Amino acid sequence: MALTVRLPERVERNLAEYCVAHSVTKIEAVKRALERLLQAPAKGKADPDHPFVGCDTTAGDVARHTKRMLRERFRGKG
């Protein structure tokens, strides 16, 4: 299947830089990106590449004490 896409200049420039750095064609880079984007994570498992995975460094039971922890955070105690 053929697909034509207009990319903003910034995205096209970033794509070209990526292709040079990784020695791949633009077509191959776009195919890889789309395949990765469309991959469904295994049911019940966290996606380790998600930007929010592992970002919470709070100790204790966050779910149980959410309101208290938020109050402390906004008051500057945490």
Secondary structure, 3 states (H helix, E strand, C coil): CCCCCCCCHHHHHHHHHHHHHHCCCHHHHHHHHHHHHHCCCCCCCCCCCCCCCCCCCCCCCCCCCHHHHHHHHHHCCC
